[in-house]
Amino acid sequence: MADHNHGGTPSADLKFTGPRPSGWFRYVPLFLFIVVIYLLAKPIVTNPNAALALGKYQVSWVMVLMVLASIVALVEQMKVSHPGIDNTMEALGMIGMGVLQLMLFVLGAANVGFFRIFANTEFLVLTFISLAAAVVAVLINARTLRRTIGVGDT
């Protein structure tokens, strides 16, 4: 795919095609939307583990939230997987969101005022998914950049 000269480094005419993500939205960690959904639904959903009937299938609010978080985690990976584009700020934003979620959980576990809403297993699992996605995003970004400059992955 890449045209290399005899020295093993990318040639000067190597160009990466495809749309470059643009706008402020690329810097917004998508897990922010999961936290907003969590906050909006928390006062409404009295029993998050209660089964909701979807035809012949039984799902709970927690299951729906975890599936949404998993999908968002995969979409976050796509934000940083563009070869030749430095998406370090996006990856750091994801790390920041994960750390924010961890702080919210810790404050909730410490029984601090409003933050008690975050002191439950559901939010802890969302935090783990967010942090794991952020760490993988940083690794993906670093590896795509390293391959771009010809260092390789060994």
N, C-alpha and C positions, 0 to 999 in steps of 0.2 A: 504494500500500500504506500509506504513512504519511499521516496526516492532518496537514496543515500549516495554520497560520493565515496571515494576510495578510503577516506580517513575514518569512516564509520559514524560521522556526524551528519545531521540533516543538511541537505543542500539548501542554498539560498532561495531557490524558487519553490520550496515546499510551502504550500498554503493550506490552511484548514478552512473547510467550507461549512456552511450551515449557519443558521441564525444564532447570533450571540444574544443571550438573555439580556434584557435591558429594563430600565425603569426601577423605581424604588421597590417594587413588589419582590424582586429577586432577593432583596436583603431581609425580607420578612420571614422569620422562621415559621414554617407551616404549623408547627405544634402550638403556636399561639392560638390558632383557630380551634384546636382540640381543647385547650384550656378554656377558651371562651364557651365552647359547647358544654363542657363540663360544668362551668359556673352557671350557665343558663338553665341547665337541666337539673342540677342538684336540688334546688328548692321544689321542683315539680315532681321529680321521681322519688316517691316515698320508699320503695323497696327496689333497689337497683338489680337485685338478683331474681326478682319475680319474672316468671316466664311470660313472654308476649306471644300470642298465637299469630303466626304468619302462615296461614293455610295449615298444612299438616306438620309444619316445623315449629319448634319452640325455641325462641331466643330470648335473651334477657337484655336489659339496657347495658349491662356491663359487657356482654358479648359484642353488641353493636359498637360500643365505644372502643373496644380493643381492636376490632376489625378496622375501624376508621383510623385508629392510631397506627396500625400496621401499614395501611395503604399510604398514609401520610409519610411514614418513615421511608417507604420505597420511593415516593415522589421526591423526597428530600435528597435521596441519593442521585436522582436524575439531574437535580439542579447543579451538582458539582462534578458531573461525569463528562464534561465537554473537553476533549483533548485540545491542548494549546491555549486554554483560557484559564487564567488564574481566578479561581473561585474561593480564595482563602477567606475573604470577608463573609461570604455566605456560610461557609463551614464554621467559622468562628461565631457567627450569629446563632447557628444551631447549637453549638456548645453552650453559648450564653443562655439560650432558652432552656436547655437541659439543667443547667446550674440553677436558674431561676426556679424551675419546677422542684428541684431538690431542696432549695431553700424554703419554698412554700410548704413542702411536706414536713421538713424539720420543724418549722414554726408551728405547724398544725400538731405534730406529735408532741411538741413542748406545751401544748394547750394554750397558745397565745391567741386571745380574742377571736377575730374574724377568721384567722388562719385554721381554726379547728375544722373547717369545711374540707381541708386537704388531708386530714389525718385518717386515711382509710387505705385499704388494700388496693382499691381501684386506682387511686391517684398514684400510689407507689409504683404500680405496674406501668402506668402511663409514663411515669418519670424514667423508669428503666428502659422502656422502648425509645423514648426521646434521646436519652444519653447514649444508648447503643447506636442509634441511627446517626447521631452527631459524630461519634468516634469513627464510625465507618465512613462518613462523609469526609472527614479530615484525611483519612487514609486514601480514599479514592482520589481526592483532589491532589494530594501529594504525589501519588503514583502517576496520574495522567500528566502532571507537570514534569515529573522526572523523565518520563518516556519522551515527552515533547522535546526536552533539551538534550536528549541522546544519552542520558546516563544509564538507562536500563532499569531493570527491576531485580537485580541480583545483588 
